[in-house]
Amino acid sequence: MTHFNPNTPWRRISTAIYSKPLDGRIFGTVELDVTELEDWVSRQRQEGLKITLMYPLLLLAARALRHDVPELNCYVSRGRILHRPSVDIIVSVLMKKDNQMGTLRLRNADRMTIPKMAEWMNTNLQDHRQEDQEGAAKQKVWLDRLGWPLRNLVIRLWQKVVIDWGIRIPFTRMGPDAFGSIIFSNIGSIGLDVGYPALLPVSNVSMVLVMGSVQTKPAVVGDQIMPRRILNLSATLDHRLVDAYACGKLFRSLKKGIKRPDALMADHPAA
């Protein structure tokens, strides 16, 4: 039997970051019929564009934050709701070396196109994985080596100064908007159908949007029952910023957008 060590550096750090979940959150799930969208992605790949189903969903979510659900592009600072000047999305990526999750930040994601996103992602992903292993991994080890009492103190101080008080630390990346607008995670790639990840307490993200697995299911199309490709999409939202209505608006925007994927190949007006 392989030796199992549950106390990885990140797991020990997470005990300092997370407390018992008592705060207000909203959870929502929708099933999207992505049959035609999968065919569209397949055609783009045949033409040489290296994308997956995640790419159009990611871009649709970014554009929805700009045009349809701007309240999701906000954060709380000193008891006030502040609107972000740009739509920056943190994408969870799997680190191949140790199967840990890392992050990739897409700045101004709503102003990208599918070709631009594919070029940027494919160019930067490998470099980011190396950077994550050499940079962020070192930060995790450093925090882990602080020991339990001091580690908790450092993280609580971070949350109080940067997140609660909204103070940006000079000469560092530490600021109230350091984690971008939302987090996007593809848990379907690791075998999960549906999930509701926690809102990271050391961030000010308004939502974690989760792409689950795609399964073939019977669905009514017109007056016939047909096999369709169905994607589970879930969200965890900060109830301080939005009500469930905002989640509904987002899902309606995505349902509408997946029917017109060709629109994602062109620049979107930055209104």
FENMO-V207870 format. One record per helix or strand. SS is the DSSP state (hx for helix, st for strand). FROM is the first residue (numbers start at 1). TO is the last residue. Records with the same first field share a line. If there is no record, write none. Layout:
BEGIN
SS: FROM-TO + FROM-TO
END
This chain:
BEGIN
hx: 9-17 + 35-46 + 53-67 + 70-73 + 109-111 + 114-145 + 148-164 + 187-190 + 244-257 + 261-265
st: 25-33 + 74-77 + 80-83 + 89-95 + 100-106 + 182-186 + 207-221 + 224-238
END
